[in-house]
Amino acid sequence: MDSWKIYGLTVVVLFLKMFAAVLVQGYGRYQHRGFANPEDAVMFDRLFGKKPNASRQSDLVDRAQSVLRNDGENIPMFLFISIVYLQLNCWSAGVAIYLPLFAIARIIHMISYLKALQPWRNVSYQLGVWVTVVMAGHIVWRSLS
């Protein structure tokens, strides 16, 4: 498969993964009435009927927020590194290995974060970081050779 097509599919998979985390967060807010803004609670009361107010934000919402924050710290840098990797024509087989591997690692990270599964959360996080670091190494090697 063409490298740019693999990149495009990776971007879509990562988008869907992040969107899933947003949906989990929204579900948690609705179920536990842990809305950040009072007008959101009023709107959902009108749409779906009144529910009792929560005493605190649910753990699921906190975990989904942490997943999204972590995604925001890791996914953009990976996508930038990937574009440079493609533009410099680094190892072509690397695109077919590294990009899907990163996406799978991020999906496992999200699931293990939401379900509080250690050491899988840490292992999948480290895998994603190492994929990015290895790709950066390929870029440096290609640029200096």
N, C-alpha and C positions, 0 to 999 in steps of 0.2 A: 504494500500500500504506500502511496505517496506520503512523504514526511509531513507536508502541510496538512494533509487530510487527517493524519494521526494527531497533529497539533489541534486541529479544529475539533475533532472528537473528544480530545482530552479537555479542552476548554468547556465544551458542552457538559461533559460528565461532572467536572468540578462545579459548574454553575448549578446543575441539578442537585448535587450533593449539598451545596450551600443553601439552596432553596428548601431542601428537605429539612435542614436545621432550622430555618426560619419557620417552617410549618410546625415543627415540633415545639418551638418556642411559643408560637401563637396558640397552639393546642393547650400547652401548659398554662398560659395566661388565662385562657378562657375557662378551663376546668377549675382552676383555683382562684379565679377572680383577682389575679395579681397584676392588674394593668398598671403601667407606669403613669398613665394620664387618666383622670376621672372621666373625661368625655368618652374615652374608649369603653369604659365599663357601662356608661349610659347607652351608648350605641348598641353594644352587644345585648344589654337588657331589653332594648326595644326589638331587636331582631330575633332573639332566641328565648326571651323570657327571663325574669329576674332569678338570680341565684344568690345565695348568701355570700357575703364578702369574706375573703380569706384574711387570716391574721397575718400572714407573711407570704412572700413570693415562694413559689414551689421550687424544690431542688431541681426539677426537670428544666425549668426556665433558666435557672442559674447555669446549669450545665450546657444548655443550648447556647446561651450567651457566650460562655467560655469557648465553645466550639467555634462560633462565628468570629470571636476575637482572635483565636489561634489561626483560623483560616486567613484572616486579614493580615496576619504577620508572616504567613508562609506562602500562600498561593500566588500573590502578585509577583514576589521575587522569583518564584519558580517559573512563572509565565514569561517574565522578562528574560531570564537566563535561557529559557527554551527558544525564544525568538532569536537571540544571538547565536545559540547553538545551531539553529537551522540556517541562519544567514551565512555563517562561516563554513557551512557544509562540513561540520564535524562528523564523526563516525556515523554513517547512515543507519547502521543496525542499532546504534544507541538510541535513536529516536523511538524505534519500535520496542525497545526494552525500557528505557528510563521513563518516558511519558506515561505509559499505562501503569508502570510500577508505582510512580508517584501518586497517580489517581487512586489506585487500589489502597495504598498506604493511608491516604487521607480519608477514604471511606471507612476503613477499619478503625482509624483514629476516632472518627465521629461516633461510630457505633460503640466503641469501647469507652469513650468519654461519657456518652449518654447513659450507659449501663454500668459505669464505674468498674471497668474491668482492667485491673493491672495484673501483669506487666504489659498487656497487649497495647494499652494506650501509649505507653512510653516507647515500646518497640516500634510501633507503627509511626509514631512521631519521628523517632530517630531515623527510620528508613527513609522517610520523605526528605529529611534534612540531608542525609548522606547522598541521596540521588541528586539533589541540587548541588551539593559540594562537588561531587564527581563530575557533573556536567560543567560546572565552573572550571574545574581542572582541565577538562577537554578544551574549553574555550581558551584558556591561558596557553596550553600546549600548541593549539592550532595557531594562535596569534603570534607566538614566538618562533614557530618553525617555518 
